[in-house]
Amino acid sequence: YEEAKDIAGKVKQKTIKLFGLGYTEDELRFLQDQYEDWIARNESKTKAQEEVFKNLCIAQLNVNRATQSNDPKKIESAMNTFNTMLVTANLKPSQTNQNALTDQNTFGTLIKKWED
């Protein structure tokens, strides 16, 4: 309870509500910054999408923690989790590139149809 009161004065209340306790003030700021960045750049209309982005931010934080620990097993595990979250969100670079190519092909096909 004291931890919540101490952090609440320094971090947005919505951040604590979104991610919960158990994080340092700096970690909560990191999580909030990442969350806002993810939802600003990607569609986030449903609660499920918001939860995926929230968990993606936590996975990013865990990658940072693992990297700081210099433990290769922790780093690999954290990166695997992060990559799994990217796949879940349909945001893995190979997926977004494929989607862009599909969109281009569809648009190109449409133009050809109009030209014919």
N, CA, C and O of each residue as an XYZ file, in Angstrom:
464
protein
N       0.825     -1.204      0.000
C       0.000      0.000      0.000
C       0.864      1.261      0.000
O       0.580      2.205     -0.736
N       1.907      1.281      0.813
C       2.813      2.431      0.841
C       3.489      2.614     -0.511
O       3.690      3.738     -0.971
N       3.846      1.470     -1.154
C       4.486      1.528     -2.472
C       3.562      2.221     -3.473
O       4.009      3.041     -4.274
N       2.286      1.889     -3.423
C       1.319      2.477     -4.348
C       1.198      3.978     -4.110
O       1.128      4.750     -5.067
N       1.172      4.398     -2.854
C       1.069      5.822     -2.542
C       2.313      6.562     -3.000
O       2.212      7.672     -3.522
N       3.470      5.974     -2.817
C       4.731      6.606     -3.179
C       4.838      6.790     -4.691
O       5.202      7.865     -5.166
N       4.522      5.745     -5.437
C       4.636      5.803     -6.890
C       3.516      6.642     -7.485
O       3.731      7.334     -8.480
N       2.330      6.596     -6.898
C       1.172      7.300     -7.459
C       1.423      8.797     -7.597
O       0.860      9.432     -8.489
N       2.249      9.366     -6.740
C       2.544     10.784     -6.840
C       3.473     11.108     -7.990
O       3.562     12.267     -8.395
N       4.169     10.119     -8.526
C       5.184     10.362     -9.536
C       4.829      9.814    -10.918
O       5.403     10.242    -11.919
N       3.894      8.878    -10.980
C       3.510      8.231    -12.231
C       2.000      8.389    -12.392
O       1.256      8.405    -11.412
N       1.562      8.504    -13.642
C       0.129      8.638    -13.908
C      -0.643      7.478    -13.284
O      -0.218      6.324    -13.346
N      -1.771      7.803    -12.690
C      -2.619      6.786    -12.056
C      -3.084      5.758    -13.086
O      -3.183      4.573    -12.770
N      -3.375      6.204    -14.329
C      -3.842      5.270    -15.361
C      -2.762      4.246    -15.701
O      -3.070      3.115    -16.077
N      -1.492      4.646    -15.569
C      -0.390      3.715    -15.835
C      -0.365      2.617    -14.786
O      -0.208      1.440    -15.110
N      -0.520      3.005    -13.532
C      -0.546      2.017    -12.450
C      -1.749      1.106    -12.610
O      -1.652     -0.102    -12.395
N      -2.888      1.684    -12.990
C      -4.099      0.885    -13.192
C      -3.922     -0.097    -14.351
O      -4.385     -1.235    -14.276
N      -3.261      0.332    -15.409
C      -3.067     -0.506    -16.586
C      -2.088     -1.647    -16.324
O      -2.369     -2.799    -16.656
N      -0.944     -1.330    -15.732
C       0.117     -2.330    -15.577
C       0.214     -2.935    -14.179
O       0.825     -3.990    -14.003
N      -0.374     -2.288    -13.198
C      -0.346     -2.819    -11.840
C       0.917     -2.434    -11.090
O       1.790     -1.739    -11.611
N       0.991     -2.904     -9.855
C       2.148     -2.639     -9.015
C       3.233     -3.680     -9.269
O       3.028     -4.636    -10.017
N       4.367     -3.486     -8.650
C       5.457     -4.440     -8.804
C       6.525     -3.949     -9.766
O       7.503     -4.648    -10.036
N       6.330     -2.741    -10.281
C       7.300     -2.139    -11.183
C       7.876     -0.893    -10.524
O       7.215     -0.253     -9.706
N       9.092     -0.559    -10.877
C       9.673      0.684    -10.377
C       9.035      1.861    -11.116
O       8.316      1.683    -12.099
N       9.307      3.026    -10.634
C       8.802      4.241    -11.275
C       9.323      4.340    -12.714
O       8.563      4.659    -13.628
N      10.596      4.073    -12.911
C      11.185      4.123    -14.256
C      10.570      3.068    -15.167
O      10.316      3.334    -16.342
N      10.331      1.882    -14.638
C       9.722      0.825    -15.445
C       8.306      1.200    -15.853
O       7.903      0.949    -16.988
N       7.548      1.796    -14.943
C       6.189      2.223    -15.273
C       6.200      3.311    -16.347
O       5.345      3.319    -17.233
N       7.159      4.221    -16.270
C       7.269      5.246    -17.320
C       7.615      4.599    -18.667
O       7.053      4.960    -19.700
N       8.548      3.635    -18.639
C       8.915      2.918    -19.862
C       7.691      2.217    -20.445
O       7.417      2.329    -21.640
N       6.956      1.494    -19.600
C       5.774      0.765    -20.059
C       4.746      1.717    -20.668
O       4.184      1.430    -21.725
N       4.498      2.846    -20.007
C       3.522      3.802    -20.520
C       3.980      4.401    -21.844
O       3.185      4.524    -22.775
N       5.258      4.775    -21.936
C       5.784      5.334    -23.184
C       5.656      4.337    -24.325
O       5.236      4.698    -25.424
N       6.011      3.093    -24.071
C       5.927      2.069    -25.108
C       4.480      1.806    -25.502
O       4.170      1.666    -26.685
N       3.604      1.739    -24.520
C       2.186      1.485    -24.788
C       1.612      2.591    -25.682
O       0.940      2.314    -26.676
N       1.886      3.838    -25.315
C       1.377      4.959    -26.104
C       1.947      4.936    -27.521
O       1.250      5.266    -28.480
N       3.210      4.548    -27.649
C       3.834      4.457    -28.967
C       3.184      3.353    -29.802
O       2.880      3.560    -30.977
N       2.972      2.186    -29.201
C       2.358      1.069    -29.939
C       0.946      1.419    -30.400
O       0.596      1.176    -31.555
N       0.133      1.986    -29.511
C      -1.249      2.262    -29.907
C      -1.345      3.454    -30.861
O      -2.313      3.563    -31.613
N      -0.357      4.343    -30.839
C      -0.360      5.463    -31.771
C      -0.042      4.995    -33.194
O      -0.515      5.585    -34.166
N       0.749      3.949    -33.308
C       1.195      3.485    -34.622
C       0.363      2.332    -35.181
O       0.484      1.988    -36.356
N      -0.477      1.740    -34.342
C      -1.229      0.556    -34.759
C      -2.678      0.666    -34.322
O      -3.008      1.383    -33.377
N      -3.530     -0.052    -35.023
C      -4.951     -0.063    -34.704
C      -5.170     -0.689    -33.330
O      -4.637     -1.756    -33.024
N      -5.953     -0.015    -32.524
C      -6.259     -0.514    -31.183
C      -7.704     -0.150    -30.850
O      -7.967      0.804    -30.119
N      -8.635     -0.932    -31.405
C     -10.052     -0.627    -31.231
C     -10.738     -1.526    -30.216
O     -11.806     -1.183    -29.708
N     -10.138     -2.674    -29.913
C     -10.805     -3.617    -29.017
C      -9.979     -3.827    -27.752
O      -8.787     -3.524    -27.706
N     -10.633     -4.344    -26.751
C      -9.943     -4.659    -25.498
C      -8.862     -5.707    -25.752
O      -7.782     -5.632    -25.168
N      -9.135     -6.665    -26.600
C      -8.145     -7.702    -26.909
C      -6.883     -7.081    -27.510
O      -5.772     -7.469    -27.147
N      -7.043     -6.126    -28.420
C      -5.883     -5.459    -29.014
C      -5.115     -4.675    -27.951
O      -3.884     -4.684    -27.942
N      -5.833     -4.000    -27.061
C      -5.181     -3.254    -25.991
C      -4.384     -4.185    -25.087
O      -3.275     -3.849    -24.672
N      -4.943     -5.354    -24.778
C      -4.244     -6.328    -23.932
C      -2.986     -6.860    -24.618
O      -1.958     -7.062    -23.972
N      -3.072     -7.085    -25.923
C      -1.899     -7.549    -26.670
C      -0.801     -6.501    -26.603
O       0.361     -6.841    -26.381
N      -1.149     -5.227    -26.792
C      -0.142     -4.168    -26.727
C       0.417     -4.029    -25.313
O       1.614     -3.798    -25.140
N      -0.432     -4.168    -24.315
C       0.043     -4.119    -22.929
C       1.054     -5.236    -22.681
O       2.123     -5.001    -22.117
N       0.713     -6.444    -23.104
C       1.622     -7.577    -22.904
C       2.888     -7.452    -23.753
O       3.951     -7.931    -23.358
N       2.778     -6.825    -24.891
C       3.945     -6.570    -25.728
C       4.909     -5.620    -25.012
O       6.125     -5.803    -25.071
N       4.372     -4.626    -24.349
C       5.204     -3.688    -23.581
C       5.907     -4.394    -22.424
O       7.086     -4.152    -22.163
N       5.183     -5.259    -21.742
C       5.776     -6.020    -20.640
C       6.876     -6.931    -21.177
O       7.921     -7.090    -20.545
N       6.641     -7.523    -22.335
C       7.666     -8.367    -22.958
C       8.898     -7.543    -23.311
O      10.022     -8.016    -23.146
N       8.703     -6.318    -23.793
C       9.834     -5.435    -24.084
C      10.622     -5.129    -22.810
O      11.853     -5.139    -22.810
N       9.899     -4.861    -21.735
C      10.558     -4.588    -20.460
C      11.377     -5.795    -20.021
O      12.499     -5.653    -19.535
N      10.810     -6.979    -20.196
C      11.526     -8.203    -19.811
C      12.770     -8.424    -20.670
O      13.773     -8.945    -20.182
N      12.715     -8.036    -21.937
C      13.904     -8.110    -22.792
C      14.978     -7.175    -22.241
O      16.150     -7.543    -22.167
N      14.578     -5.974    -21.857
C      15.538     -5.019    -21.287
C      16.161     -5.566    -20.009
O      17.374     -5.495    -19.816
N      15.317     -6.112    -19.139
C      15.828     -6.685    -17.886
C      16.796     -7.827    -18.162
O      17.857     -7.911    -17.544
N      16.430     -8.702    -19.087
C      17.280     -9.849    -19.419
C      18.610     -9.390    -20.013
O      19.666     -9.938    -19.694
N      18.546     -8.395    -20.866
C      19.764     -7.870    -21.484
C      20.698     -7.302    -20.417
O      21.912     -7.496    -20.478
N      20.134     -6.611    -19.456
C      20.941     -6.043    -18.378
C      21.564     -7.126    -17.502
O      22.624     -6.919    -16.911
N      20.904     -8.278    -17.420
C      21.435     -9.372    -16.595
C      22.603    -10.082    -17.274
O      23.363    -10.788    -16.611
N      22.754     -9.905    -18.582
C      23.807    -10.573    -19.366
C      23.719    -12.098    -19.310
O      24.717    -12.787    -19.519
N      22.539    -12.618    -19.032
C      22.333    -14.065    -18.997
C      21.754    -14.492    -20.346
O      20.603    -14.180    -20.653
N      22.559    -15.215    -21.165
C      22.092    -15.583    -22.510
C      20.771    -16.349    -22.519
O      19.957    -16.153    -23.422
N      20.545    -17.209    -21.542
C      19.292    -17.978    -21.506
C      18.102    -17.064    -21.239
O      17.046    -17.216    -21.853
N      18.275    -16.120    -20.328
C      17.187    -15.177    -20.041
C      16.915    -14.282    -21.254
O      15.765    -13.985    -21.579
N      17.987    -13.865    -21.908
C      17.830    -13.014    -23.095
C      17.079    -13.770    -24.184
O      16.148    -13.241    -24.791
N      17.491    -15.013    -24.427
C      16.841    -15.814    -25.467
C      15.367    -16.042    -25.139
O      14.506    -15.918    -26.009
N      15.083    -16.373    -23.889
C      13.703    -16.611    -23.478
C      12.858    -15.338    -23.624
O      11.733    -15.387    -24.121
N      13.406    -14.211    -23.191
C      12.673    -12.949    -23.283
C      12.440    -12.558    -24.745
O      11.361    -12.083    -25.097
N      13.444    -12.755    -25.586
C      13.296    -12.438    -27.006
C      12.264    -13.347    -27.669
O      11.485    -12.893    -28.507
N      12.253    -14.618    -27.302
C      11.254    -15.548    -27.850
C       9.840    -15.107    -27.470
O       8.926    -15.126    -28.294
N       9.681    -14.712    -26.217
C       8.374    -14.243    -25.762
C       7.967    -12.983    -26.520
O       6.823    -12.858    -26.957
N       8.903    -12.056    -26.674
C       8.628    -10.817    -27.405
C       8.236    -11.116    -28.852
O       7.275    -10.546    -29.369
N       8.981    -12.010    -29.505
C       8.669    -12.369    -30.888
C       7.315    -13.056    -30.997
O       6.590    -12.837    -31.968
N       6.964    -13.879    -30.023
C       5.651    -14.524    -30.000
C       4.555    -13.469    -29.889
O       3.514    -13.571    -30.538
N       4.800    -12.449    -29.057
C       3.817    -11.375    -28.914
C       3.677    -10.578    -30.221
O       2.577    -10.154    -30.575
N       4.778    -10.378    -30.925
C       4.708     -9.688    -32.221
C       3.864    -10.480    -33.213
O       3.075     -9.907    -33.965
N       4.033    -11.802    -33.210
C       3.231    -12.659    -34.094
C       1.756    -12.557    -33.707
O       0.889    -12.426    -34.571
N       1.479    -12.617    -32.410
C       0.102    -12.513    -31.925
C      -0.536    -11.201    -32.383
O      -1.703    -11.170    -32.775
N       0.240    -10.125    -32.328
C      -0.274     -8.812    -32.721
C      -0.236     -8.611    -34.229
O      -0.662     -7.568    -34.723
N       0.271     -9.600    -34.968
C       0.439     -9.519    -36.420
C       1.348     -8.344    -36.794
O       1.094     -7.621    -37.758
N       2.421     -8.173    -35.998
C       3.327     -7.054    -36.189
C       4.770     -7.468    -36.445
O       5.658     -6.619    -36.520
N       5.004     -8.761    -36.579
C       6.369     -9.199    -36.864
C       6.758     -8.621    -38.222
O       5.949     -8.641    -39.150
N       7.983     -8.106    -38.355
C       8.365     -7.449    -39.606
C       8.040     -8.257    -40.861
O       7.594     -7.679    -41.852
N       8.246     -9.547    -40.850
C       7.942    -10.343    -42.045
C       6.442    -10.359    -42.332
O       6.037    -10.414    -43.492
N       5.620    -10.312    -41.291
C       4.177    -10.288    -41.484
C       3.724     -8.956    -42.057
O       2.896     -8.924    -42.967
N       4.259     -7.853    -41.535
C       3.831     -6.549    -42.027
C       4.322     -6.333    -43.447
O       3.624     -5.702    -44.241
N       5.506     -6.838    -43.794
C       5.987     -6.735    -45.166
C       5.103     -7.532    -46.109
O       4.779     -7.072    -47.204
N       4.710     -8.740    -45.680
C       3.827     -9.571    -46.506
C       2.487     -8.876    -46.708
O       1.947     -8.869    -47.814
N       1.953     -8.294    -45.645
C       0.671     -7.587    -45.749
C       0.782     -6.411    -46.708
O      -0.135     -6.169    -47.493
N       1.886     -5.678    -46.657
C       2.082     -4.545    -47.560
C       2.165     -5.023    -49.003
O       1.595     -4.396    -49.897
N       2.874     -6.137    -49.241
C       2.971     -6.675    -50.593
C       1.612     -7.131    -51.103
O       1.271     -6.914    -52.266
N       0.850     -7.755    -50.237
C      -0.487     -8.200    -50.618
C      -1.348     -7.004    -50.993
O      -2.074     -7.042    -51.986
N      -1.267     -5.940    -50.195
C      -2.033     -4.736    -50.495
C      -1.611     -4.146    -51.827
O      -2.461     -3.712    -52.605
N      -0.304     -4.121    -52.106
C       0.180     -3.580    -53.364
C      -0.304     -4.424    -54.529
O      -0.743     -3.889    -55.548
N      -0.226     -5.735    -54.385
C      -0.684     -6.605    -55.465
C      -2.164     -6.395    -55.730
O      -2.586     -6.336    -56.885
N      -2.945     -6.283    -54.688
C      -4.371     -6.075    -54.839
C      -4.643     -4.741    -55.532
O      -5.474     -4.668    -56.438
N      -3.956     -3.703    -55.117
C      -4.126     -2.383    -55.718
C      -3.675     -2.409    -57.180
O      -4.340     -1.844    -58.048
N      -2.556     -3.061    -57.444
C      -2.064     -3.175    -58.826
C      -3.046     -3.918    -59.710
O      -3.268     -3.538    -60.859
N      -3.623     -4.959    -59.182
C      -4.623     -5.724    -59.928
C      -5.837     -4.868    -60.239
O      -6.409     -4.945    -61.326
N      -6.220     -4.053    -59.266
C      -7.360     -3.164    -59.455
C      -7.075     -2.133    -60.539
O      -7.933     -1.859    -61.377
N      -5.885     -1.566    -60.527
C      -5.512     -0.585    -61.569
C      -5.533     -1.233    -62.946
O      -6.044     -0.650    -63.903
N      -4.980     -2.439    -63.047
C      -4.961     -3.141    -64.335
C      -6.396     -3.360    -64.824
O      -6.694     -3.204    -66.009
N      -7.260     -3.719    -63.906
C      -8.669     -3.928    -64.273
C      -9.273     -2.641    -64.808
O      -9.993     -2.672    -65.805
N      -8.997     -1.510    -64.170
C      -9.525     -0.227    -64.623
C      -8.952      0.128    -66.004
O      -9.663      0.630    -66.875
N      -7.662     -0.140    -66.180
C      -7.044      0.185    -67.458
C      -7.635     -0.641    -68.591
O      -7.830     -0.135    -69.696
N      -7.918     -1.898    -68.321
C      -8.501     -2.771    -69.346
C      -9.913     -2.321    -69.655
O     -10.582     -2.924    -70.494
